[in-house]
Amino acid sequence: MKPKKNNMINRNNPDKRAVSYLNTPRLTAFMLIAAIILSIVTAVWTKDRTTRILHGEAIERLNTYNSYLLDKVGTYIAFSKVMAERPYVIGYLKHPGDQNTMNDFLLQYNDSIGASIVYIINKAGVVVGTSNYKNTDSLAGKDLSFRDYFKKALMGSPDEDIAIGTTTKKLGYYRSYPVRDDVSGEILGVTAIKYDANIFSPQNTNSREIVLIADDDGVIFNTSDKRYLYHTLHKLPEDVLQKIRHDKLYADEPLLPLPIIRESEKDGMKFVTIRHSEQSQTGKGYTDTEFMMVGTQDNATVWNLHLLVELSDVGVAVKKNIVYVLLLMFICYLIGIFMIHRDKSRKDLLESYNDLLGQMAIVDKHVTEQEIINSVLKLSLSSEPIELHLQRKLDVILEHLSQPKGCIFLYNESLKVLQIAAHRGFRDEQLAQCSAVPIGQCLCGLAASTKEVVFSSNGKEDARHTTTHDGMSDHGHYCVPIVSTDKQTDRVLGVINVYVDAGYERNDDDELFIKNMAHVIAGVILRKQELQLIELDRTESLTTLAAGIAHEINNPLSFIKTSVSSFQKNLAKVEHFIRHTLLSQELSSSEQTESSHKKNILDAISMMNTKINSSNKGIERIMEIVNGLRTFTRLNKTDIEELDMNKCIDEALSMRINKDSEVMIVREYGQLPPYLCESRSMNQCFYNIIDNAVQAVNEVGTIRIVTAITGVEGELIQIRIEDDGVGMSEDAVKQAFVPFFTTKEVGSGKGLGLAMVDGIIKRHGGKVSIESAEGKGTAITILLPLMQNKMFYN
């Protein structure tokens, strides 16, 4: 439960002096503990913040430098392509000529682009032209078929690579491009350009940072700290090392991993500790330095940039901020000493004020409880339906306890279940599951069976909470039984169920309040039940009277129908005799005159037949009404029985709509299982809805009735009755279920029809809703739970 507003220092125990004054030793101890805690928090926060700043700056610098390298290398790509597309180079590879002339040409091209070596390789992988032909480390005639950049270019894909030259013994950056026949498109060979690897050398590096440039395998081929040249970022797998050796990428370099002794990650940042061996006067030793390692990953290049940022500045920033915090704490300490001495002079005044507030709290509590009791008693005196009574009382309970969700169950003695009569905060699927709770089942059923308060701090984990639904969150319950105030019967009338937050501790004051409310509600329910018994007795009398009238009418009506039928048969015989016997003979003139009179008799007989047929129709209509009345009252059946809902609707239609009526009935019936219910009430329910619909269409419109099985798992029967009549306003829809509210003229209706429908459907654990708009008709939808039927069968 949410705590009540507290206007005093200690409201629960006004006699206890809640104001405790700190003395100087206590303040000193408190400030020391606070200084230690704040120093730790400051150190952690400063380290984290400074590290993040360094991380962001490092990423920005790496991205800038990577963009610079991409721009620089982008021009080298164009140079290799231009060389491969030269007609002179294409012709040379197609028809090899003077190699010296080609070498001179390559030398001039090399000088113009500032490369180290420019050379041409034929399809066999042999260098057939090179710009360094005059040097002792000339590539002329060398077999470079093992190089990856040659293999990929020969397959038609330009390539780049980092490697130490097998002839020059110098590290370089290689660009290759396939040379194609300008007619057939066949690859004739490969042009290659080697640049000095110093193009990657970082400029203007910080003394506390180390730049590492590595290839795709993690081999460092350029760095601002030469100690790490030809090291690897991590230990390479044996197969990767073997491939590097086979491709002769780094000659005989050992390719040892960086001397990382510790590494960790936090919030996407990587930290490493590197150990350096040192030689001092005392002997051989080592130093460990912690770095933050930041790197870039670009699959489109053969290099990756990494930055090791030393974290010594972080420690300096931490120390400086801790000094600031301690200085601030010392100032607060001085202020606290001043406040202690000032507050002592106000002690007596505060104690007196606290006593006064305590007395006011007690008075306020009594006033609040009295106001709630008065409001509940006022509600109890009204003539509203029990469901509306309970809904308003539930709102009062939940508002007082500051809870958004709860319900009130009423006990159905015939079904032996608890049914929801009022609720707030329930979704449709939860209403369907909790529409009928058997006694002894779940928390509410236990409260009803034991007649004791059942409390649960977390229903989701409580084994007694057996009814669950999808998406159910953690919550607790107060389930308080509503027991008859008559001590002789001591029977259960229902249960109040209030939802509380998960982990809520049981509170005696709140529990006592709910129990008192349950006692008041019990009195209201008993009073309403007495009124219902009186009304039921009156209804039973009317039903008996209607059944007697139907019986008394049925007997003479049967006699009249038999007599009329006999008379009509005899009349037919007379007509046959006159028509076929007397009129068929040859007659004299005097006899013809007599025959004319006989024809007049036949015309009279025909008119009598017409009247008799009309009488038969009237008799049949009266018999249909009598039979419908007998069916409607269900005098020969028990009150609770299985009904064919579709047939039940048809019977209500036949009772309300004449055969000659111009109302069009559209039936869209689905296959429904037999439904166990209170048959009289259900007949009355459908009759009231259809009666309203017929009046709304003014006897000339269309009424559409749809029945179906619905719900997530087919657990509901849906009945929808629509009309295209005058419709209702938005305000009228809101008050449609309020007793004695009607939109009809004075004397035309009592306003009880839909109120009865709402009560009947709720009594069966269902729900009824209205959709309407003025001039567009009205649709009433009924949802009835099938789960209730399963409990009947059990």
C-alpha positions in Angstrom: 0.0 0.0 0.0 1.1 3.6 -0.6 2.0 5.3 2.7 -0.4 8.0 3.9 0.9 11.6 3.8 3.0 12.2 6.9 2.9 15.8 8.2 4.9 15.1 11.3 8.2 13.7 12.4 6.8 10.6 14.1 3.1 10.1 13.5 2.8 6.5 14.7 4.1 7.2 18.2 3.5 10.8 19.2 4.9 10.2 22.7 8.3 9.3 21.4 10.6 12.3 20.7 11.5 11.6 17.0 13.8 14.6 16.7 17.4 13.4 17.6 20.1 16.0 17.7 23.6 15.2 16.6 26.4 16.1 19.0 29.9 16.9 17.9 31.4 13.4 18.2 28.6 11.8 16.2 28.8 14.5 13.6 32.6 13.9 13.4 32.1 10.2 13.0 29.4 10.7 10.4 31.6 13.1 8.4 34.6 10.8 8.4 32.4 7.9 7.1 30.9 10.2 4.5 34.3 11.5 3.5 35.6 7.9 3.0 32.5 6.9 1.0 32.5 10.1 -1.1 36.2 9.7 -1.8 35.7 6.2 -3.1 32.7 7.3 -5.2 34.7 10.3 -6.5 37.7 8.1 -7.4 35.5 5.6 -9.3 33.5 8.4 -11.0 36.6 10.4 -12.0 38.4 7.4 -13.3 35.4 6.3 -15.3 34.8 9.8 -16.7 38.5 10.6 -17.5 38.9 7.2 -19.1 35.8 7.8 -21.3 37.2 11.2 -22.4 40.5 9.6 -23.2 38.7 6.9 -25.1 36.7 9.3 -27.1 39.7 11.5 -28.0 41.7 8.4 -29.0 39.0 7.2 -31.3 38.7 10.6 -32.9 42.5 10.7 -33.5 42.6 7.2 -35.0 39.7 8.0 -37.3 41.4 11.2 -38.5 44.7 9.4 -39.1 42.9 6.5 -40.9 41.2 9.0 -43.2 44.5 10.5 -44.0 46.0 7.1 -44.9 42.9 6.3 -47.0 43.3 9.5 -49.0 47.0 9.0 -49.4 46.7 5.3 -50.5 43.8 6.2 -52.8 46.2 7.9 -55.2 48.4 4.8 -55.3 45.4 2.7 -56.5 45.0 5.0 -59.5 48.7 4.8 -60.4 48.6 1.0 -60.6 45.5 1.1 -62.7 46.9 3.7 -65.1 50.0 1.6 -65.6 48.0 -1.6 -66.3 45.9 0.2 -68.9 48.9 1.7 -70.9 48.8 0.3 -74.5 52.6 0.1 -74.4 52.4 -2.3 -71.4 49.6 -4.3 -72.9 51.5 -4.7 -76.2 54.7 -5.6 -74.4 53.0 -8.5 -72.5 51.3 -9.7 -75.7 54.6 -9.5 -77.7 57.6 -9.2 -75.5 60.2 -6.8 -77.0 63.3 -5.0 -75.9 63.3 -5.3 -72.1 65.8 -2.4 -71.5 63.4 0.0 -73.2 60.6 -1.2 -71.0 62.9 -0.9 -67.9 63.7 2.7 -68.8 60.0 3.4 -69.2 59.2 1.9 -65.8 62.0 3.9 -64.2 60.6 7.2 -65.5 57.1 6.2 -64.3 58.5 5.3 -60.9 60.3 8.7 -60.6 57.1 10.5 -61.6 54.9 8.9 -58.9 57.5 8.7 -56.1 57.3 4.9 -55.6 60.1 2.5 -54.6 59.8 0.0 -57.5 57.4 -0.3 -60.4 57.5 -3.7 -62.2 55.6 -6.0 -64.5 55.0 -9.7 -64.0 53.9 -12.1 -66.7 51.3 -14.9 -66.2 54.0 -17.3 -65.1 54.9 -15.0 -62.1 58.3 -13.9 -63.5 59.3 -10.2 -63.4 59.8 -9.2 -67.1 60.3 -5.5 -66.4 61.4 -3.4 -63.4 62.4 0.1 -62.5 65.3 -1.0 -60.3 67.1 -3.0 -63.1 70.3 -1.0 -62.4 70.5 -2.0 -58.7 72.2 -5.0 -57.3 68.8 -6.0 -55.7 67.0 -5.8 -59.1 63.8 -7.8 -59.4 64.4 -8.7 -63.1 63.8 -12.3 -63.7 62.6 -13.0 -60.1 59.8 -15.5 -59.6 57.0 -13.8 -57.5 54.3 -16.3 -58.2 54.0 -17.0 -54.5 52.9 -13.5 -53.6 49.2 -13.1 -52.8 48.9 -9.8 -54.5 50.1 -11.5 -57.8 47.7 -14.4 -57.4 44.6 -12.3 -56.8 45.5 -9.8 -59.6 46.0 -12.7 -62.0 42.4 -13.8 -61.0 41.2 -10.4 -62.1 41.0 -8.6 -58.7 43.3 -5.6 -57.9 45.0 -6.2 -54.5 47.2 -4.7 -51.9 49.7 -6.2 -49.4 52.3 -5.5 -46.7 55.5 -7.6 -46.9 59.3 -7.5 -46.6 60.8 -7.9 -50.1 62.6 -11.2 -50.6 65.2 -9.5 -52.7 65.3 -5.9 -51.4 64.9 -7.1 -47.7 62.9 -3.9 -47.1 59.3 -3.6 -45.8 56.9 -2.2 -48.4 53.3 -1.5 -49.4 52.4 -3.3 -52.6 49.6 -2.5 -55.1 48.8 -4.8 -58.0 46.5 -4.5 -61.0 45.6 -7.1 -63.7 46.7 -6.2 -67.3 44.0 -7.2 -69.8 44.0 -7.6 -73.6 42.1 -4.6 -74.9 40.4 -6.8 -77.5 39.7 -10.2 -75.9 39.8 -9.1 -72.2 42.2 -11.9 -71.4 44.6 -11.3 -68.5 48.1 -11.0 -69.8 50.0 -10.3 -66.6 50.1 -8.0 -63.6 51.5 -4.5 -62.9 52.8 -4.0 -59.4 54.0 -0.9 -57.5 55.9 -1.0 -54.2 55.9 2.0 -51.8 58.1 2.5 -48.8 56.2 1.4 -45.7 57.2 4.6 -44.0 54.2 6.2 -45.6 52.3 4.7 -42.7 54.6 6.2 -40.1 52.6 8.3 -37.6 53.5 12.0 -37.2 53.5 14.1 -34.1 52.6 11.4 -31.6 52.0 12.1 -27.9 54.8 10.8 -25.6 52.1 9.0 -23.5 50.7 7.3 -26.5 51.9 4.4 -28.7 50.6 4.0 -32.3 50.5 0.5 -33.6 49.7 -0.3 -37.3 49.0 -3.9 -37.9 47.9 -6.1 -40.9 44.8 -8.3 -41.0 46.6 -11.0 -39.1 47.5 -8.7 -36.3 51.3 -8.3 -37.2 52.6 -4.9 -36.3 54.5 -3.5 -39.3 54.7 0.1 -38.2 54.8 1.8 -34.8 55.8 4.9 -32.9 57.7 2.6 -30.4 60.2 0.4 -32.3 60.2 -2.1 -29.5 56.9 -3.5 -30.8 57.9 -3.7 -34.5 57.1 -7.1 -36.0 55.3 -8.1 -32.8 51.7 -9.4 -32.9 48.6 -8.0 -31.1 47.9 -11.4 -29.8 49.4 -14.9 -30.0 48.8 -16.1 -33.6 47.5 -19.7 -34.2 50.0 -22.1 -35.6 48.3 -22.3 -39.0 48.4 -18.5 -39.5 52.1 -18.4 -38.6 52.8 -21.2 -41.1 50.9 -19.3 -43.8 52.9 -16.1 -43.1 56.1 -18.1 -43.3 55.0 -19.8 -46.5 54.1 -16.5 -48.2 57.5 -15.0 -47.0 55.7 -11.9 -45.7 58.0 -10.9 -42.9 61.2 -12.8 -43.7 62.6 -14.5 -40.6 61.1 -12.1 -38.0 60.0 -14.2 -34.9 56.6 -12.4 -34.7 56.3 -12.6 -30.9 53.1 -11.4 -29.2 53.0 -8.1 -27.2 54.2 -8.7 -23.6 50.6 -8.2 -22.2 50.4 -9.7 -18.7 46.8 -8.6 -18.0 43.8 -7.5 -20.1 40.2 -6.6 -19.3 37.2 -4.9 -20.8 34.7 -2.6 -19.3 31.8 -0.7 -21.0 33.3 -1.4 -24.5 36.8 -0.2 -23.5 39.8 -2.5 -23.4 42.6 -2.2 -20.8 46.0 -3.9 -21.0 49.1 -4.0 -18.8 52.4 -4.4 -20.7 55.6 -5.5 -19.0 58.9 -4.0 -20.2 62.3 -5.5 -19.3 64.9 -3.1 -18.0 68.5 -3.2 -17.3 69.6 -1.2 -14.2 72.7 -0.9 -12.0 71.0 -3.3 -9.5 70.5 -5.9 -12.2 67.8 -7.0 -14.7 64.2 -5.9 -13.9 61.0 -4.9 -15.4 58.2 -2.3 -15.2 54.5 -2.7 -15.8 52.5 0.0 -17.5 48.7 0.1 -17.8 47.3 1.3 -21.1 43.9 1.8 -22.7 43.9 0.0 -26.1 41.8 1.6 -28.8 41.6 0.2 -32.3 39.9 0.6 -35.7 38.7 -2.2 -37.9 38.3 -1.6 -41.7 37.8 -4.7 -43.8 38.4 -2.6 -47.0 42.2 -2.1 -46.1 45.1 -4.3 -45.2 46.0 -2.3 -42.2 44.3 -1.6 -38.8 45.2 1.2 -36.5 45.6 0.8 -32.7 46.5 3.3 -30.0 47.9 2.5 -26.6 47.0 5.4 -24.2 48.9 5.5 -20.9 46.6 5.9 -17.9 48.9 7.8 -15.6 46.9 11.0 -16.2 43.8 9.3 -14.8 45.5 8.8 -11.5 46.4 12.5 -11.3 42.8 13.5 -12.1 41.5 11.1 -9.4 43.8 12.6 -6.7 42.9 16.2 -7.6 39.1 15.5 -7.4 39.5 13.7 -4.1 41.2 16.7 -2.6 38.3 18.9 -3.8 35.8 16.6 -2.2 37.7 16.4 1.1 37.8 20.2 1.2 34.1 20.5 0.6 33.4 17.9 3.3 35.5 19.9 5.7 33.4 23.0 4.9 30.2 21.0 5.5 31.7 19.8 8.8 32.1 23.3 10.0 28.6 24.2 8.9 27.3 21.1 10.8 29.0 22.2 14.0 27.3 25.6 13.7 23.9 23.9 13.1 24.2 21.6 16.1 24.7 24.6 18.4 21.9 26.5 16.9 19.4 23.6 16.9 19.8 23.0 20.6 18.0 26.2 21.4 15.0 25.0 19.4 14.6 21.6 21.0 11.8 22.4 23.4 9.8 24.2 20.8 10.0 21.3 18.4 9.0 18.7 21.0 5.9 20.7 21.9 5.1 21.1 18.2 5.5 17.3 17.6 3.1 16.6 20.5 0.5 18.8 18.9 0.9 17.2 15.5 0.5 13.8 17.1 -2.9 14.8 18.6 -3.9 16.3 15.3 -3.0 13.1 13.5 -5.3 11.0 15.8 -8.2 13.4 15.2 -7.5 13.4 11.4 -7.6 9.6 11.3 -11.0 9.5 13.2 -12.5 12.2 10.9 -11.3 10.4 7.8 -12.7 7.0 8.9 -16.0 8.6 9.9 -16.3 10.3 6.5 -15.8 7.0 4.7 -18.4 5.3 6.9 -20.9 8.1 6.3 -20.3 7.9 2.5 -20.8 4.1 2.6 -24.0 4.3 4.7 -25.3 7.0 2.3 -24.7 4.7 -0.7 -26.4 1.8 1.2 -29.7 3.8 1.5 -30.1 4.3 -2.2 -32.3 2.0 -4.4 -29.6 1.3 -7.0 -28.8 -2.3 -8.2 -26.5 -4.3 -6.0 -23.7 -4.3 -8.7 -23.7 -0.4 -8.8 -23.7 -0.4 -5.0 -20.7 -2.7 -4.8 -18.8 -0.8 -7.5 -19.1 2.4 -5.6 -18.0 0.8 -2.4 -15.1 -0.8 -4.1 -14.0 2.7 -5.4 -14.2 4.0 -1.9 -12.0 1.2 -0.5 -9.4 1.4 -3.3 -9.2 5.2 -3.1 -8.7 5.1 0.7 -5.9 2.5 0.4 -4.4 4.2 -2.7 -4.6 1.1 -4.8 -5.6 1.0 -8.5 -7.0 -2.5 -8.7 -9.4 -4.8 -7.0 -12.8 -6.5 -7.1 -15.7 -7.7 -5.1 -17.1 -11.3 -5.5 -20.6 -12.4 -4.6 -21.2 -16.0 -3.7 -23.6 -17.9 -6.0 -25.1 -20.6 -3.8 -26.6 -22.6 -6.7 -23.3 -22.7 -8.6 -21.1 -22.9 -5.5 -18.8 -20.3 -7.0 -17.7 -16.7 -6.5 -18.7 -14.4 -9.3 -17.3 -10.9 -9.9 -19.9 -8.2 -9.1 -17.7 -5.1 -9.2 -14.1 -4.6 -10.4 -11.6 -1.9 -11.3 -8.4 -2.3 -13.3 -9.3 -5.8 -14.8 -8.6 -6.6 -18.4 -11.1 -8.7 -20.4 -9.1 -11.9 -20.3 -8.7 -11.6 -16.6 -12.4 -11.1 -16.2 -13.0 -14.2 -18.2 -10.7 -16.3 -16.0 -11.9 -14.9 -12.7 -15.6 -14.8 -13.7 -16.4 -17.9 -11.6 -14.0 -19.0 -8.8 -14.9 -22.3 -7.0 -15.0 -22.3 -3.2 -11.6 -23.4 -1.9 -9.7 -22.6 -5.1 -7.2 -19.8 -5.4 -6.8 -17.1 -2.7 -10.3 -15.8 -2.9 -11.8 -19.2 -2.8 -9.7 -20.1 0.3 -10.9 -16.9 2.0 -14.5 -17.9 1.3 -14.1 -21.5 2.5 -12.2 -20.6 5.7 -14.0 -17.4 6.4 -10.7 -15.9 7.3 -8.5 -13.2 5.8 -6.1 -14.6 3.2 -3.0 -12.5 2.6 -0.2 -13.0 0.0 2.8 -10.7 -0.5 3.4 -12.1 -4.0 0.7 -14.1 -5.7 2.9 -14.9 -8.6 5.1 -17.0 -6.4 2.4 -18.2 -4.0 1.4 -21.9 -4.7 -2.2 -21.1 -3.4 -2.6 -18.6 -6.3 -3.8 -21.1 -8.9 -5.5 -18.8 -11.3 -3.0 -17.1 -13.6 -3.0 -15.3 -17.0 -0.6 -14.2 -19.7 1.4 -11.1 -18.8 0.6 -11.3 -15.1 3.0 -9.1 -13.1 4.2 -9.5 -9.5 1.6 -8.5 -7.0 0.1 -9.3 -3.7 -3.5 -9.8 -2.3 -5.8 -9.0 0.6 -8.7 -11.4 0.3 -11.3 -10.6 3.0 -14.5 -12.7 3.3 -17.9 -11.0 3.4 -19.7 -13.0 6.1 -23.4 -12.7 7.1 -24.0 -10.4 10.1 -26.5 -12.9 11.4 -24.4 -14.9 13.9 -26.8 -17.9 13.7 -26.3 -18.5 10.0 -22.7 -17.2 9.6 -22.7 -17.8 5.9 -20.4 -16.4 3.2 -21.8 -13.8 1.0 -18.7 -12.9 -1.0 -15.1 -11.8 -0.9 -13.3 -8.4 -1.2 -10.1 -8.8 -3.2 -7.6 -5.8 -3.0 -4.4 -6.0 -5.0 -1.2 -4.7 -3.3 2.4 -4.2 -4.5 4.7 -7.3 -4.5 6.7 -7.5 -1.3 4.1 -5.5 0.7 4.2 -6.3 4.4 0.9 -7.2 6.1 -0.6 -4.1 7.8 -3.0 -4.5 10.7 -4.6 -1.0 10.2 -5.4 -1.6 6.5 -6.6 -5.2 7.2 -9.0 -3.9 9.9 -10.3 -1.2 7.6 -11.1 -3.8 4.9 -12.8 -6.1 7.4 -15.0 -3.2 8.7 -16.0 -2.4 5.1 -16.8 -6.1 4.5 -19.1 -6.0 7.6 -20.9 -3.0 6.2 -21.2 -4.6 2.7 -22.6 -7.7 4.3 -25.5 -5.7 5.7 -26.1 -4.1 2.3 -26.1 -7.5 0.5 -28.5 -9.0 3.0 -30.9 -6.1 2.6 -30.7 -6.4 -1.2 -31.2 -10.1 -1.0 -34.4 -9.6 1.0 -35.7 -7.2 -1.6 -34.7 -9.7 -4.4 -36.7 -12.4 -2.6 -39.7 -10.2 -2.5 -39.3 -9.3 -6.2 -38.7 -13.0 -7.0 -41.9 -14.0 -5.2 -43.8 -11.4 -7.1 -42.2 -12.6 -10.4 -43.1 -16.2 -9.5 -46.7 -15.1 -8.9 -46.8 -13.4 -12.3 -45.3 -16.4 -13.9 -47.8 -18.7 -12.3 -50.6 -16.4 -13.4 -49.3 -16.3 -17.0 -49.1 -20.1 -17.0 -52.6 -20.4 -15.7 -53.9 -18.0 -18.3 -52.1 -19.9 -21.0 -53.6 -23.2 -19.8 -57.1 -21.8 -19.5 -57.0 -20.2 -22.9 -55.5 -23.3 -24.5 -58.5 -25.6 -23.7 -61.4 -23.6 -25.1 -59.2 -22.5 -28.0 -58.6 -26.1 -28.9 -62.4 -26.7 -28.8 -63.0 -23.6 -31.0 -60.4 -24.7 -33.5 -62.0 -28.3 -33.6 -65.5 -26.9 -34.1 -64.5 -24.4 -36.8 -62.6 -27.2 -38.6 -65.7 -29.5 -38.4 -68.0 -26.7 -39.6 -65.7 -25.9 -42.5 -65.7 -29.6 -43.6 -69.5 -29.9 -43.5 -69.8 -26.6 -45.4 -67.5 -28.1 -48.1 -69.8 -31.1 -48.4 -72.9 -28.8 -48.9 -71.0 -26.8 -51.5 -70.0 -30.0 -53.3 -73.6 -31.3 -53.4 -75.0 -28.1 -54.8 -72.2 -27.6 -57.3 -72.0 -31.1 -58.7 -75.5 -32.5 -58.2 -78.2 -29.8 -58.4 -76.4 -27.5 -60.9 -75.3 -30.3 -63.2 -78.9 -31.3 -64.3 -80.9 -30.0 -67.2 -83.4 -27.5 -65.7 -86.7 -25.9 -66.9 -87.2 -22.2 -66.8 -88.7 -22.3 -63.3 -85.9 -24.6 -62.1 -83.3 -22.2 -63.7 -84.7 -19.4 -61.5 -84.2 -21.7 -58.5 -80.7 -22.5 -59.7 -79.9 -18.8 -59.7 -80.7 -18.8 -56.0 -78.5 -21.8 -55.4 -75.6 -20.0 -57.1 -76.2 -17.1 -54.7 -75.9 -19.7 -51.9 -72.6 -20.9 -53.3 -71.2 -17.3 -53.3 -72.3 -17.0 -49.7 -70.6 -20.3 -48.9 -67.4 -19.0 -50.6 -67.4 -15.9 -48.5 -68.0 -18.0 -45.4 -64.9 -20.1 -46.3 -62.9 -17.0 -46.6 -63.9 -15.8 -43.2 -63.3 -19.3 -41.7 -59.8 -19.3 -43.2 -59.1 -15.9 -41.6 -60.5 -17.3 -38.3 -58.2 -20.3 -38.5 -55.2 -18.0 -39.0 -56.2 -16.0 -36.0 -56.7 -19.2 -33.9 -53.2 -20.4 -35.1 -51.7 -17.1 -34.1 -53.3 -17.2 -30.6 -52.0 -20.8 -30.2 -48.5 -19.7 -31.2 -48.7 -16.9 -28.6 -50.0 -19.4 -25.9 -47.3 -21.9 -26.7 -44.6 -19.2 -26.7 -45.9 -18.0 -23.4 -45.7 -21.5 -21.9 -42.2 -22.0 -23.4 -41.2 -18.6 -22.1 -42.3 -19.2 -18.5 -40.6 -22.7 -18.5 -43.1 -24.0 -15.9 -42.4 -27.6 -16.7 -38.5 -27.3 -16.3 -36.1 -26.5 -13.5 -34.8 -22.9 -13.4 -31.2 -23.9 -14.2 -30.9 -26.0 -17.4 -29.0 -26.3 -20.7 -30.3 -24.0 -23.4 -29.9 -23.9 -27.2 -29.1 -20.1 -27.3 -30.1 -19.8 -31.0 -33.4 -21.4 -30.3 -33.9 -19.3 -27.2 -33.4 -16.1 -29.4 -35.9 -17.5 -32.0 -38.5 -18.0 -29.3 -38.1 -14.4 -28.1 -38.4 -13.2 -31.7 -41.7 -15.1 -32.1 -43.0 -13.6 -28.9 -42.3 -10.0 -30.0 -42.6 -9.9 -33.8 -45.9 -10.7 -35.6 -45.8 -12.6 -38.8 -47.3 -9.6 -40.7 -44.6 -7.3 -39.3 -42.4 -5.5 -41.8 -39.3 -5.9 -39.6 -36.6 -7.9 -41.5 -34.8 -10.4 -39.3 -31.2 -11.4 -40.5 -30.0 -14.5 -38.7 -26.3 -15.3 -38.7 -26.2 -18.1 -36.2 -23.0 -20.0 -35.4 -22.7 -23.5 -34.0 -23.0 -23.1 -30.2 -22.7 -25.7 -27.5 -25.6 -26.2 -25.0 -25.3 -23.4 -22.4 -26.2 -24.1 -18.8 -28.0 -21.0 -17.4 -31.0 -19.6 -15.6 -33.5 -20.2 -18.4 -36.2 -17.7 -17.4 -33.7 -14.9 -16.9 -32.0 -15.6 -20.2 -35.4 -15.6 -22.1 -36.2 -12.3 -20.4 -32.8 -10.9 -21.4 -33.2 -11.6 -25.1 -36.9 -10.5 -25.1 -35.9 -7.1 -23.6 -33.2 -6.5 -26.2 -35.4 -7.5 -29.2 -38.3 -5.4 -27.8 -36.0 -2.3 -27.7 -34.7 -3.1 -31.2 -38.2 -3.4 -32.7 -39.3 -0.1 -31.1 -36.1 1.5 -32.4 -36.7 0.5 -36.0 -40.4 1.6 -35.7 -41.6 -1.8 -37.0 -40.1 -1.3 -40.5 -36.3 -1.7 -40.2 -33.8 -4.5 -40.1 -32.6 -6.5 -37.0 -29.4 -8.5 -37.5 -28.5 -11.3 -35.0 -25.0 -12.9 -35.0 -23.9 -15.7 -32.6 -20.4 -17.3 -32.5 -17.7 -18.8 -30.3 -14.9 -16.2 -29.6 -12.1 -15.6 -27.3 -8.3 -16.4 -27.4 -9.0 -20.1 -26.8 -12.7 -20.2 -27.7 -13.8 -19.7 -24.1 -16.7 -17.2 -24.8 -20.1 -17.2 -26.4 -20.7 -14.0 -28.3 -24.2 -12.8 -29.1 -24.6 -9.5 -31.1 -28.0 -8.0 -31.8 -27.9 -4.9 -34.2 -30.7 -2.7 -35.5 -30.7 0.2 -38.0 -33.1 2.3 -35.9 -32.8 5.8 -34.4 -29.8 5.1 -32.2 -28.8 6.8 -29.0 -26.7 9.8 -28.0 -23.3 9.4 -26.2 -24.9 10.5 -22.9 -27.7 8.0 -23.3 -25.3 5.1 -24.0 -23.4 5.9 -20.7 -26.7 5.7 -18.7 -28.3 2.8 -20.6 -27.9 0.3 -17.8 -29.0 2.7 -15.1 -32.4 1.6 -13.7 -35.3 3.8 -14.6 -33.4 5.7 -17.3 -35.3 5.8 -20.6 -35.2 7.7 -23.8 -38.8 7.0 -24.5 -41.8 9.3 -24.0 -43.4 9.5 -20.6 -45.6 6.4 -20.1 -44.0 4.5 -22.9 -41.3 2.8 -20.9 -40.1 2.2 -17.3 -36.3 2.1 -18.0 -35.8 -1.3 -16.5 -35.2 -3.4 -19.6 -31.5 -3.0 -20.1 -30.8 -2.7 -16.4 -32.3 -6.2 -16.1 -30.2 -7.4 -19.1 -27.0 -6.1 -17.4 -27.9 -7.8 -14.1 -28.8 -11.1 -15.7 -25.6 -11.3 -17.8 -23.4 -10.3 -14.9 -25.1 -13.0 -12.8 -23.9 -15.5 -15.4 -20.3 -14.1 -15.2 -20.6 -12.4 -18.5 -20.4 -8.9 -19.9 -22.7 -6.7 -22.0 -21.8 -3.6 -24.0 -23.6 -1.1 -26.2 -22.4 0.7 -29.4 -24.8 3.3 -30.7 -24.9 6.7 -32.5 -27.9 8.9 -33.3 -29.4 8.0 -36.7 -27.0 5.0 -37.2 -28.7 2.3 -35.1 -27.6 0.4 -32.0 -25.6 -2.8 -31.4 -25.7 -4.8 -28.2 -22.9 -7.4 -27.6 -23.2 -10.1 -25.0 -20.1 -12.2 -23.9 -20.8 -15.4 -21.8 -18.0 -17.5 -20.4 -18.0 -21.2 -21.3 -15.7 -22.0 -18.3 -18.8 -21.6 -16.0 -20.5 -24.5 -17.8 -17.4 -26.8 -17.2 -17.9 -26.2 -13.5 -21.5 -27.2 -13.8 -20.5 -30.5 -15.5 -17.9 -31.2 -12.8 
